[in-house]
Amino acid sequence: MLEIKNLHARVDEKEILKGINLTVKPGEIHAIMGPNGSGKSTLAGVLAGRATFDVTEGEVTFNGQSLLELAPEERAREGIFLAFQYPVEIPGVNNMYFLKAALNAIRKHREEPLLNSTEFTKLIREKAKLLELDASLLNRPVNEGFSGGEKKRNEILQMAVLNPYLAILDETDSGLDIDALQIVANGVNVLRSPERAVIVVTHYQRLLNYIVPDFVHVLAGGRIVKSGGKELALELEEKGYGWIEQETRATAGATA
Amino acid sequence: MLEVTPSWQTQFEAQHQNAAVPKWLKQVRQDAFARFRELGFPTRHHEDWRFTPVTAITETVFNPATKPYTSVHLPEIKGGTRLVFLNGIFDSELSSLAPLPKGVIVTTLAQALQDFPEQLESQLGHHASYQESAFVALNTAFATEGAVIIVPRGVVVEDPIHLLYVSVGTHYPTIAHPRTLVLAGEQSQITLTETYLGSGGGMVFTNAVTEIVLEQNAVVDHYKLQQETYETYHIAHMQVSLAKNSNFSSHNIAIGGTLVRNEANALLGAEGIECTLNGLYLATDRQLIDNHTFIDHAMPHCNSHELYKGILNGRGRGVFNGKIMVRPDAQKTDAKQTNKTILLSKEAQVNTKPQLEIYADDVKCTHGATVGQLSADALFYLQARGIGREEAQSLLTYAFASEVIDRIRVPELRDRVHDALFTHLPTTIRPEEF
């Protein structure tokens, strides 16, 4: 589904990603962990098409299509969803309207019939109920005045409604209490299916108690330095990231 | 000062030579015309006209607009009372007079001059000063038609009263001088819309003056929508005089015209007054929209609120000058002014200037001006959800404007502003349920 080969990216003049390789198959959940500043959010941003990141080398294909050539909205319509680390407040744009416009843009691209207001309202109420979300968020402007937890829940609701093939959660768990964390996990688990995949970018192991990943990758210094199963996350939780960095430096030293 | 071309003199003589009007009015017109000749048209050397050149007006010989032969398309207005003026001339067929509460007068200036000249004598021209402005002087000298609204003490008019001034251009430059006088009696309440529309080709000069007087405790909700053609020069003065505990609110939407200058002045001459002046302006190529507001806090315990928002595209230009005067007696004044402009293109330009003069020491006055582009983060967020770039731009632009549009309490006017806004946006999406 997603194939990342030797991906290099920079912000301004600073190289952040220094050769990422990653393959994600349908049905899989990948966790990407790593210390602050390792490039986790940059990777998520590059996949979603954020313009502030400059891809200098490598390629990314999504269902056989070259992803890097697509505009952000085209990626979304192909089925990529990024849950933002910092969801943007948009005063004056109603959350419900926004989400309907998004869903219909995606449905139009897929040549599916557009939903009218009644159908959409029904869908969104179902999803909100499924995720045990407060539907009153919907009648407010997008993220405006939302608490940190409400913003993250709103991201999960959007994910549930847009039903992506590949969801990327960029530190969605940061700063959440245990209830909100469970809502996020629930959102991912509801989405989970043989034809969909999820990349969970996180700094902490905690979320992975609720979302069991098939693979865990450790990102450090712009590269994936270690990959393993779900037990790797526990090891990281126990030992911190220090040993990974030491190991990486040792390897780098040995090859130098 | 520029020399006034002789054509104005000829026109003035031709128009008023045989006019059967009260003596006082004849005198006012003569004085105003004399003052116009003294003042001359402003040039860019005048501080208040630095960014707004009126040379096109100065150098053109305008003919008084006459009744057009072509039919005009008017926006649908459900119920209520409306007065329609075509090229400054009252059109009784297009107008409609719904039943009004007892004592309320909605009529034309010409009719009012016949029916109750004494009442006009004490008000007409007493608020908008022709001493200060050449354009007010010009209007005062030439205006023969317009609307007069009088609401007696204690009367509440539920339905909005609509005034439509329609200019139809022709193959030579034409001028009209719409004049509006509103007298809201003690504890009365009305909602009023002034709409300026245009059709046809040809240069048009609309030189409007509106005087609004609120007596004690009166409430006036005023709207102005300016939507004339791109060959129209629109210069308008609104002067509001407020008495104790009165409440005036105005929303000023400027969309059409090649050069638009709105002056909105409010004199808060007693205690306990609430005054709101809001505005929205959209300008694109070959358009300059200039808003000058002046809120004069002369007495204590008055509040004023001001929110002007601009959306400039192409080579569109905007000017905002917001003056707030707090005189020595005006303690406990609370004045807030905000001007925000979005530039959708590299060539668009705005000059914004708050101008606060505060002579009292126990007051709260704030002002803020922002000029910027649409937020890149917000654009990316919308795109990342599948919404196309242009549609996202439209949505954000719309959201920016909605802060003003949402405050319009006349639904049909709000719809018209929505429609007008959408024709200005990069795409024609229509968010039907904001």
Interface residues (C-beta under 8 A of the other chain):
Chain A: A48 G49 R50 A51 A71 P72 E73 R75 A76 R77 F81 L82 F84 P87 V88 I90 P91 G92 V93 N94 M96 Y97 F98 L99 A101 A102 L103 A105 I106 H109 S117 P141 V142 Q158 L162
Chain B: S375 A376 D377 A378 F380 Y381 L382 Q383 A384 R385 G386 I387 G388 R389 E391 A392 L395 L396 Y398 A399 F400 S402 E403 I429 P431 E433 F434
